[in-house]
Amino acid sequence: MPDSQAAHEKTITSLLPALAGANTIYGSGMLELGVTFSMEQLVIDNDIIAMEKKAMEGIPISEETLAVDAIKAIGVGNDFIGHPSTMDNIELASDPLIFDRYMIGDWKAAGSKSAVDVAHDIVVDVMKNHKVAPIPADKLKNMEDVVKKADEAFFKSKE
């Protein structure tokens, strides 16, 4: 089932290939070595992979992100967490959809939902409200042409 162990395993097994340069990550939504599939795990894995992709972009370096003015104003060894420049840039490293960064009081006030509960709410919403856009006619024709050509080649090879 989706839980903290599954999230940890998914992070490690997707981060290492990403760091090695892989551009496709296999196994999203899968549990039990692919024997089980979970929509909630798919949502969690999507969040994990999005954060990894964000990390792979690197750290933006600019006057703003270096916060030299803030360092001068606050002083070395003092508290930078509450400074507006920190808050303005906190999401640069990752901007998770389901993994929250609430302090415990705020998390409790928001309903004390686990990542799996948040993922479940997203699954329910998507299943209820998502509308699949039709494939544009020109793209559909191209796809049908590819299938027709493959079918013709296959049946010709059987003659």
N, C-alpha and C positions, 0 to 999 in steps of 0.2 A: 504494500500500500504506500501511497505517497506519504513521506514523513521526513524527518531531519536526516536520517541515514540515507534515504534515497537521494535527497537533495545533495548531500555531501558526495556520494558516489558519482552522481551525474556531473557535479562540478569538476571533480578530479578527472573523470574519464572523458570529459569534453575539453577541459582546459589544456591538458597536455597535448592533444593533437592540434588544438588551435595554436599553441605556442610553437609547435613544430611546423606550422604553415598550412595545415589542412584547411580547406575552404568548405568542407561538408562535414557536418557532425551527424553521426548515425545514432538512432535509438531514442529520439525524443518521444516521450509518452510511454515508453516501454518500461516494464518492471519484470522481475523474475527472468532475466536473460531473454526478454522478448516474448515470454509465454503469456504475459498479461499486459494489457494496454489500459491506460488511465487518462481520461481527458484532463483531469486535474494535474496529473504529472506532466502532461504535454504543456499546459499553461506554465507550470513551474519551470520546466526545461526551457521554454521559450524565454522566460525571464533570465535564467542563468546564462543562456547563450547570448542574449542581448547585452548582458553586463560584460561577458567575456569579449564580445566584439568591440564594445566600447573601450575596454582595457587595451585591446590590440591596436587601437588607433593611436595610443601613446598619450602622453601628458602634454596638453597645450602649454607652451611657454610664451608669456607676454608680460607686459608691464602689469596688467591687471592680475594675472594668475600668480606672478611672483610676489605680489603684494608688498613691494619694497616700501611704499609710503606707509602702509599699515604697520609694518615691522618697525619703521622709524618712530611712528606715533605711539605705538604700544610699548615698545621696548623689549629687547631680548629677554626671555625667561618669564614673560608675563602671559596672560591668557588671551589667545587669539580666537578661541572657539566662538564666542559671541559677537565678534567683530563683523560688521556688515560685509566686508570683503570675503570673509570665510563663508558666510551664509550665501552670498551671491554665487560662489563657485563650488559649493558642496556637491552639487549633482554632476560636475564635470567628469568625475571618475566613473560613475554609473548612475543610472536613474531607474531603479527597479520599479516594476509595476505591482508586484505582489509582496515583495520583501520590504517591510516598512522600516523606518528609522525613528519611530516614535520613542519618546521617553516612556517609561512604564505607566505613569499617570495618564498621559495622552493616549497610549495604547488601550488602557482599560476604559477610558472615556469613549473611545471609538468602537468599543464592543469586544475587546480582547480576542480578536479573531486570529487564528493561526494562519500561516501561509497556505495550508491546504484548504481551510475554510474560505479564504479570499479567492483562491483558485477555483473552488467549487462555485462561488457566486459568479465568477467570470464565465465559467462553462454554462451555467444556467442562463445567464444573460445572452451569450452568443447563440445558444441553441434556440432561444426564444425569439431573438430580435435580428440576428444576422441575415442579411439578404445577399444571396449569391448573384453577382453581376453576370449577365449572359456573356458568353464568348463572342467578341465581335465577328461579324459574318466573314470578313476577309481572313481572319486568323482561323476560324472554323473550317473554311474552305481549304486552306493550306494544310491543316491537320488531316482532313479527309483525304486530300491528295496523297499525303505521305502514307496513310493506311492503305489506300487503293494500290499505290505503287508496290508496297510491301506484300500485299495479298497477291497481286499479279506475279511478282517474282517468286513467291512461295509456291503457288499453284503451277507455274511454269516449270519449276524444278521437280515437280512430282510427275510430269509427263514422261 
